[in-house]
Amino acid sequence: MSQFGTEFCDQFAIVRFEDGEWQAPALQALEPLQLHPAAHVLHYASTCFEGFKAYRWSDGKARIYRLEDHIARMQKSAASLRLPVPDADMLADMVIGLVRAHVADIPAPPSSLYLRPTLIGTLANIGAAASPSTEATLFVLASPVGDYFAGGARPLKLLIEDQRSRSTEQLGSTKTGGNYAAALGPTLDAKAQYGVDQVLFCPNGDVQETGAANFLLFNDEEVITKPLDSTFLHGMTRASVLSLAADLGYRINEREFTVDELLAWSTDYEAALSGTAACLTPVGAFIYGGKEIPVRDGAAGPNVEKLRSALQAIQYGDAPDTHGWLTEV
Ligand SMILES: Cc1ncc(COP(=O)(O)O)c(C=O)c1O
């Protein structure tokens, strides 16, 4: 299968917000958007998006993972950018209609259909830096994606960045393009300089997240991760892993922790990144102060493996959906 995010179904769902209301959504051929060059999004970054997956089970039907929760997160992102907030039922119908039309395009698990609702401010006004876009377009792309771990789950290496932030305090939990733009330079620099996979952003020592995934620690009894606040994205995979870990008897320890604490724990605790694309990926080493610090023995640990398998079993239809996370299409 082609590289993640480069292959698309030949249709997308689209709706415009004009004259103060959402118009009728359409499922149509995937084609370039017509945008005025003065569109608000092109100048003032009024954009947010979501990312989640649908799986095709052996019964031939698709299941969308945590649809309502992702829509709620998108509504929160839109509101924080003062964009028109998509109606939840309208957006759910757009996603479901798109998935229904393309069930046959969904490769079998562990592959899936990645869904990307995107909202952009389209008001043609380059004088609107300090006012909201009162016109917008919402569309949903569907992209068949392969197994992230084809070839094996190699533990990742992370640079610990203890000064710079991935985002700003007010937009950290908003899924908006500017945050990815902010993380790109530091991440590329770290890859070039240290050969790492990602940067773990820990401004002033506060361990937050990487450019596109949350960060968690595990031992046989406990899961440690930062409690929800406005500085980082509230990942659905993080939330799911915490729920499953609680079901399995782990203690859930949502607490702030520092780089010094993280490094002290890394001799005993497993570390992992969580996100829709890669589920739960083990972290094998950190780079900090120019030194490489292994996480335990550097290999993938059993607790990360156990929780990843538990989540994927639900997604792939191999275990009951006890939390009601799946929408059947
Ligand atoms: C910055 C950031 N953090 C965390 C995540 C993980 O979120 P989720 O588990 O909802 O995919 C993502 C997206 O995948 C992200 O872009």
The ligand as a MOL file (V3000), in Angstrom:
LIG
                    3D

  0  0  0     0  0            999 V3000
M  V30 BEGIN CTAB
M  V30 COUNTS 16 16 0 0 0
M  V30 BEGIN ATOM
M  V30 1 C -0.4290 16.5180 18.6730 0
M  V30 2 C -1.1360 15.2260 18.7850 0
M  V30 3 N -1.1670 14.6170 19.9770 0
M  V30 4 C -1.8040 13.4540 20.1480 0
M  V30 5 C -2.4350 12.8280 19.1020 0
M  V30 6 C -3.1260 11.5320 19.3420 0
M  V30 7 O -4.5110 11.7230 19.2670 0
M  V30 8 P -5.4600 10.5300 18.8740 0
M  V30 9 O -5.1430 9.4200 19.8030 0
M  V30 10 O -6.8330 11.0740 19.0820 0
M  V30 11 O -5.1720 10.1910 17.4700 0
M  V30 12 C -2.4440 13.4310 17.8330 0
M  V30 13 C -3.1220 12.8580 16.6710 0
M  V30 14 O -3.0600 11.7890 16.2590 0
M  V30 15 C -1.7610 14.6460 17.6610 0
M  V30 16 O -1.7170 15.2460 16.4650 0
M  V30 END ATOM
M  V30 BEGIN BOND
M  V30 1 1 1 2
M  V30 2 1 2 3
M  V30 3 2 2 15
M  V30 4 2 3 4
M  V30 5 1 4 5
M  V30 6 1 5 6
M  V30 7 2 5 12
M  V30 8 1 6 7
M  V30 9 1 7 8
M  V30 10 2 8 9
M  V30 11 1 8 10
M  V30 12 1 8 11
M  V30 13 1 12 13
M  V30 14 1 12 15
M  V30 15 2 13 14
M  V30 16 1 15 16
M  V30 END BOND
M  V30 END CTAB
M  END
